[in-house]
Amino acid sequence: MTKKVLLFAILISSVMLFAQKTQRIGYIDMEYILENIPEYNDAQSKINSKAMVWQQTIESQQKEIEQLKNDLNNEKVLLTKELIEEKEEDIHIKELDLKKIQADYFGATGDLFFLRQQLVKPIQDLVYNAVQDIASKRKFDFVLDKSSALIMLYTNKEYDISELVLNSIIRDKKINEIKGGSEESETINGTDIVNDKAQAIAEDKEAAQEAIKNKIEERKAAQLKKREDLKKAIEEKRLKRIKEIEEAKKAKEEKKENN
């Protein structure tokens, strides 16, 4: 009981000491700031465009797998056990390839995550740097983000530094452009260098995935040729056997006639 009373007393004392110090708190609206940075909107458009293409690729392969499954179900009664197993193996390979593509595109460390890191993070870093600079100069103890999960039941516009942050970024960008461009201007001014690297890596991955797809198609074509060759060999053997039977029958009849 004594320990609880002592703990409560310490807690009250801490709250009172904290309350005695005047706290300066500002806030920003991150969504508003980013929406007013053209480079951020360009980056988001590129990300959404890529994600749409990737999703279409996945949906196309899903439809292809479903069609193969339906075809197999319809043809099972006409196929041998070996052919059924081969077709099931083809479908399984495609399903594994689809899972890999999904992970490569939308996984925790996939292409979408990489693109966001490369295209959006540099712009977000500029915002954070501007916030820290303004907070330091104006001696804010805390700067909150109005657009985050933090619930702000009331905000006084007087403490909204969103415009200050946005103006700081625009001003720095203009200064860098006048100076002939710096590292930051290269990043924020269309994020061209980062965009090119990100797109090059994404295109390399797409090329690798296309190579895997081509390899699967080649394997399928080889299997199909093998099946066709086997069918042809069986048919030739059957026809040869029929011919031998007919020739034997004919020879027997001729022998009988001669006798």
Secondary structure by P-SEA (a helix, b strand, c coil): caaaaaaaaaaaaaaaaaaabbbbbbbbcaaaaaaacaaaaaaaaaaaaaaaaaaaaaaaaaaaaaaaaaaaaaacccccaaaaaaaaaaaaaaaaaaaaaaaaccccccaaaaaaaaccaaaaaaaaaaaaaaaaaacccbbbbcccccccccccccccaaaaaaaaaaaaaaaaaaacccaaaaaaccaaaaaaaaaaaaaaaaaaaaaaaaaaaaaaaaaaaaaaaaaaaaaaaaaaaaaaaaaaaaaaaaaaaac
